[in-house]
Amino acid sequence: MKVLTLYFEEIKSRSSRYAMATNQLDISEDVQGAFSNFIFNKSVLALPLSLKDSSLHALPAVYTKSSGSSFQNDLNLLDDTLDPKTPLYLLLRRGDCLSAITFVPFRAPVDKRELYLHHRQDLVASFGAEHIKTSLICKEIGEITDARSWVERDAFRDETEAEEKTCEESHDHESKTTDIGYKKNQCRLCDRRMKNKITDEALTALGKLNNEGDCVQISLDSDLALALDLQASSLPPEQISSHLPMTHPTFTFYRHPNNRLYFIFHSPDSATVQQRMKHTMAIPGLVNVHAEDCGVHVDQKIEIHEPEDLVFEESDDKVGRFRSVYLRNGFQGTESQYEGLERDKKFYDAVR
């Protein structure tokens, strides 16, 4: 208790010195308490902070669901906290390391983005470099919530720290925050940016595709969320066709007796054009994001328009009559390959 009291006093003294010396950042006792809880409570994944004028305000903390969850599944918990029009500071726990993220989305007002950017160094200095290992700027939600972004930044940070190693050793390993600033992703994260929401029931079912005959069928509901239509076990391959409805498109994951996991996109001609289009657009987010987050790796993608067309083949070639560009295996990572791709990439990368 004495250590906690002294820590509170140190944080309060430090923030007061910065506020008086620079007249820039005011950290209230509520924020100090929220930060202290974040430091000492390992179940707190993230602490969001909003900024009004020069005053910090603590928003509801985000807690992990279980100690054994993957970093990606933890990051998924931030979806309801981040808004593409609202800047904020986000203190994020990753293992034993804390990162201070300045989230300044493109769609937020310019003056608000500039305010957060102006105070980001004060934020780190106020809370202390001994706690904050990394400081960075993110402009898209996917740059925070996709683990692929963190893998890219790890490589960049490792290079930076290697260059600074000699300098740090000469200062007796003095605590120092690595400031990455803003580094644009090589992976554009199109699948995560465009993903549909998914119900907890469907997400839980996706995690149960380990045994021969396991089958999970999903489709878009009226709110365009991915919802569970069917979950079954021990289904023989010849019975899958009978479970494909003709009223609307469906996505079916099936663990074949040959141990391959098949993804079947059934897009019946009797469905409306709008239904077929919306389901087609939902495929990358379902397969690349939601399924992968559950540890589900598809071995073969199939597209059919009639149940009787379903044929399971052990092949790397496409199976079925494909409308979906995604299912033609014309993708490298999350990007479709098409004429003019590099030209379009340069255009979008230039947008600030």
C-alpha positions in Angstrom: 0.0 0.0 0.0 2.9 2.3 0.8 4.5 1.6 -2.6 1.2 2.4 -4.3 0.8 5.7 -2.4 4.3 6.8 -3.3 3.7 5.9 -6.9 0.5 8.1 -6.9 2.5 11.0 -5.5 5.2 10.6 -8.0 2.8 10.5 -11.0 1.0 13.6 -9.6 4.2 15.4 -9.0 5.5 14.6 -12.4 2.3 15.7 -14.2 2.2 18.9 -12.2 5.7 19.7 -13.2 4.9 19.2 -16.9 1.7 21.2 -16.6 3.4 24.1 -14.9 6.6 24.1 -17.0 4.9 23.7 -20.4 1.3 24.7 -19.8 0.4 21.8 -22.0 -1.0 18.6 -20.4 -3.1 18.3 -17.3 -3.5 14.8 -15.8 -6.2 14.5 -13.2 -6.3 12.2 -10.2 -8.8 10.0 -12.0 -6.4 9.5 -14.8 -3.6 8.8 -12.4 -5.7 6.2 -10.7 -6.7 4.6 -14.0 -3.1 4.5 -15.1 -2.0 2.9 -11.8 -4.6 0.2 -12.2 -3.4 -0.4 -15.7 0.2 -0.8 -14.5 -0.6 -3.2 -11.7 -3.6 -5.1 -13.0 -2.3 -7.5 -15.7 -5.9 -8.3 -16.8 -6.2 -4.7 -18.2 -5.4 -4.9 -21.9 -5.8 -1.3 -22.8 -6.5 2.1 -21.3 -8.1 4.6 -23.7 -7.6 8.3 -22.9 -9.4 11.3 -24.5 -8.1 14.8 -24.7 -10.1 18.0 -24.2 -8.1 21.2 -24.5 -5.1 20.3 -22.3 -6.9 17.8 -20.0 -6.7 14.0 -20.2 -9.8 12.0 -19.4 -9.8 8.2 -18.8 -12.3 6.1 -20.8 -13.5 2.6 -19.7 -10.5 0.2 -19.7 -10.5 -2.9 -21.9 -10.0 -6.2 -20.1 -8.7 -9.5 -21.5 -11.2 -12.4 -21.5 -8.7 -15.0 -20.6 -5.0 -15.3 -19.9 -4.4 -17.9 -22.7 -5.9 -15.9 -25.6 -3.8 -15.0 -28.5 -2.6 -11.4 -29.0 -4.9 -11.2 -32.1 -7.9 -12.2 -30.1 -7.0 -9.6 -27.5 -6.7 -7.0 -30.2 -10.2 -7.9 -31.4 -11.6 -6.6 -28.1 -10.6 -3.1 -29.2 -13.1 -2.9 -32.0 -15.8 -1.3 -29.9 -13.3 1.2 -28.4 -11.9 2.6 -31.7 -13.9 4.9 -34.0 -12.7 6.0 -37.4 -13.7 9.6 -36.7 -12.5 10.0 -33.1 -8.8 10.5 -32.1 -7.6 9.1 -28.7 -4.6 7.9 -26.9 -4.5 4.2 -26.2 -2.1 2.6 -23.7 -1.8 -1.0 -24.8 -0.3 -4.0 -23.0 1.5 -6.6 -25.1 3.0 -9.2 -22.8 5.2 -7.3 -20.4 5.6 -4.3 -22.7 3.4 -1.2 -22.8 2.8 0.9 -25.9 1.5 4.5 -26.1 -0.6 4.8 -29.3 -1.7 8.2 -30.6 -4.7 7.3 -32.8 -5.4 10.0 -35.3 -7.7 8.6 -37.9 -7.9 10.2 -41.4 -11.6 11.0 -41.0 -11.2 12.9 -37.7 -11.2 16.7 -37.8 -7.8 18.2 -38.6 -7.7 20.4 -35.5 -8.3 17.4 -33.2 -5.7 15.3 -34.9 -3.2 18.1 -34.5 -4.1 18.5 -30.8 -3.3 14.8 -30.0 -0.1 14.8 -32.1 1.0 18.0 -30.3 0.7 16.4 -26.8 1.9 12.9 -27.6 5.5 13.5 -26.2 4.1 15.1 -23.1 1.9 12.0 -22.5 4.9 9.6 -22.5 7.0 12.0 -20.4 4.2 12.4 -17.9 3.7 8.6 -17.4 7.4 7.8 -17.6 9.7 6.2 -20.0 10.3 3.4 -17.4 6.7 2.2 -18.1 6.2 3.0 -21.8 8.4 1.0 -24.0 7.1 2.2 -27.4 5.4 5.3 -28.6 3.7 5.3 -32.1 1.1 6.9 -34.3 -1.7 5.0 -36.0 -4.1 6.4 -38.6 -6.3 3.4 -39.2 -8.1 1.0 -36.9 -6.4 -2.0 -38.6 -3.0 -0.6 -37.8 -3.9 -1.3 -34.1 -6.2 -4.3 -34.2 -4.4 -6.5 -36.8 -1.5 -8.5 -35.4 0.2 -8.3 -38.8 0.8 -4.6 -38.2 2.6 -5.4 -35.0 4.8 -8.0 -36.8 5.9 -5.3 -39.3 6.6 -2.8 -36.5 8.5 -5.4 -34.5 11.0 -5.8 -37.4 11.3 -2.0 -37.7 11.8 -1.6 -33.9 14.4 -4.4 -33.8 16.4 -2.5 -36.5 16.1 0.7 -34.6 17.1 -0.7 -31.2 20.1 -2.5 -32.8 21.3 0.9 -34.1 20.9 2.5 -30.7 22.3 -0.4 -28.6 25.8 1.1 -28.3 24.3 4.4 -27.2 22.1 2.8 -24.6 25.0 0.7 -23.2 27.0 3.8 -22.8 24.2 5.3 -20.6 24.1 2.3 -18.2 20.9 1.0 -19.8 18.9 4.1 -19.0 15.2 3.6 -19.5 14.1 5.0 -22.8 10.9 4.9 -24.9 11.4 3.9 -28.5 9.4 6.4 -30.6 8.4 4.8 -33.9 6.2 7.7 -35.0 4.1 6.8 -38.0 5.1 3.9 -40.2 2.7 2.9 -43.0 1.9 -0.8 -43.3 3.2 -2.7 -46.2 0.1 -4.9 -45.8 -2.9 -2.7 -46.6 -5.2 -4.9 -44.4 -8.1 -4.7 -46.8 -9.7 -7.8 -45.4 -9.8 -6.5 -41.8 -10.9 -3.0 -42.9 -13.9 -4.5 -44.8 -14.8 -7.3 -42.5 -18.4 -7.8 -41.3 -19.3 -8.2 -37.7 -19.7 -11.8 -36.5 -22.0 -13.1 -33.8 -20.5 -14.8 -30.7 -22.3 -18.0 -31.6 -20.8 -18.1 -35.1 -17.3 -17.2 -33.7 -17.5 -20.0 -31.1 -18.6 -22.5 -33.8 -15.6 -21.7 -36.0 -13.3 -22.8 -33.2 -14.8 -26.3 -33.4 -13.7 -27.6 -36.7 -11.0 -30.0 -35.6 -12.7 -33.4 -36.1 -13.7 -35.4 -39.2 -17.2 -34.4 -40.3 -17.4 -31.1 -38.4 -19.4 -28.6 -40.3 -20.2 -24.9 -39.7 -22.5 -22.9 -42.0 -22.7 -19.1 -41.8 -24.6 -16.4 -43.7 -25.3 -12.7 -43.4 -28.3 -11.7 -41.4 -30.5 -8.7 -41.9 -28.0 -6.5 -40.1 -25.2 -7.8 -42.4 -23.6 -9.6 -39.5 -22.1 -13.1 -40.0 -24.5 -15.4 -38.2 -24.6 -19.1 -37.6 -27.0 -21.2 -39.7 -25.8 -24.7 -38.9 -23.4 -26.5 -36.8 -23.0 -30.3 -37.1 -20.5 -33.1 -36.5 -19.8 -36.4 -38.1 -21.4 -35.4 -41.4 -20.4 -37.6 -44.3 -19.3 -35.7 -47.5 -22.3 -36.9 -49.5 -24.7 -35.1 -47.1 -23.3 -31.6 -47.3 -25.2 -30.7 -50.5 -28.5 -31.4 -48.8 -27.7 -28.7 -46.2 -27.2 -25.9 -48.8 -30.3 -23.7 -48.9 -31.5 -22.3 -52.2 -33.0 -19.1 -50.7 -29.8 -17.3 -49.9 -26.0 -17.6 -50.2 -24.1 -19.4 -47.5 -20.5 -20.0 -46.3 -19.8 -23.6 -45.2 -16.7 -24.8 -43.5 -16.3 -28.6 -43.7 -13.7 -30.9 -42.3 -13.5 -33.7 -44.8 -12.4 -37.3 -43.9 -9.2 -36.6 -45.9 -8.5 -34.1 -43.1 -8.7 -31.1 -45.5 -10.8 -28.1 -44.4 -13.0 -26.9 -47.3 -14.6 -23.5 -47.5 -17.7 -23.7 -49.7 -19.3 -20.5 -51.0 -22.8 -21.5 -52.2 -24.2 -18.6 -54.3 -27.5 -19.8 -55.8 -28.8 -18.2 -58.9 -32.2 -17.9 -57.2 -30.8 -15.5 -54.6 -31.0 -11.7 -55.4 -28.1 -9.9 -56.9 -27.8 -7.8 -53.8 -27.6 -10.9 -51.6 -24.9 -12.5 -53.8 -22.9 -9.2 -53.9 -23.0 -8.7 -50.2 -22.0 -12.2 -49.4 -19.1 -12.1 -52.0 -17.8 -9.0 -50.3 -17.9 -10.7 -46.9 -15.6 -13.6 -47.9 -12.1 -12.1 -47.4 -13.0 -10.8 -43.9 -14.6 -14.2 -42.9 -11.8 -16.4 -44.3 -8.7 -14.1 -43.7 -9.8 -12.5 -40.4 -12.5 -14.2 -38.4 -11.5 -17.8 -39.3 -7.8 -17.1 -39.0 -8.3 -15.5 -35.6 -9.9 -18.8 -34.5 -7.0 -20.7 -35.8 -9.0 -22.0 -38.7 -6.9 -22.4 -41.9 -8.7 -23.2 -45.1 -7.1 -25.8 -47.4 -9.4 -25.5 -50.4 -11.9 -22.9 -51.5 -15.0 -23.9 -53.6 -17.7 -21.8 -55.2 -20.9 -23.4 -56.6 -24.3 -22.1 -57.6 -26.2 -25.4 -57.4 -25.9 -28.0 -54.6 -25.4 -30.8 -57.1 -22.3 -29.1 -58.4 -20.4 -29.7 -55.1 -17.3 -31.9 -55.7 -14.5 -32.3 -53.2 -11.1 -32.4 -54.9 -7.6 -32.4 -53.6 -6.2 -29.8 -55.8 -4.6 -26.4 -55.7 -6.6 -25.3 -58.8 -10.0 -23.6 -58.4 -13.0 -25.8 -57.9 -16.4 -24.7 -59.2 -17.7 -21.8 -61.4 -16.3 -18.7 -59.8 -18.0 -15.3 -59.6 -15.8 -14.2 -56.7 -12.4 -12.7 -57.6 -11.2 -13.6 -54.1 -11.9 -17.3 -54.7 -10.0 -17.4 -58.0 -6.7 -17.6 -55.9 -5.6 -14.4 -57.5 -4.6 -12.9 -54.2 -1.2 -12.2 -52.7 -1.7 -11.6 -49.0 -4.9 -9.6 -48.7 -4.6 -7.8 -52.1 -6.3 -8.7 -55.4 -3.9 -8.8 -58.3 -5.2 -6.9 -61.3 -4.1 -4.6 -64.0 -3.4 -1.1 -62.6 -2.9 -2.4 -59.0 0.4 -0.6 -58.6 -1.0 2.6 -60.0 -3.9 2.5 -57.6 -1.7 1.6 -54.7 0.5 4.7 -55.3 -2.6 6.9 -55.5 -4.1 5.6 -52.2 -0.7 5.7 -50.4 -0.4 9.4 -51.3 -3.7 10.2 -49.6 -3.1 12.0 -46.3 
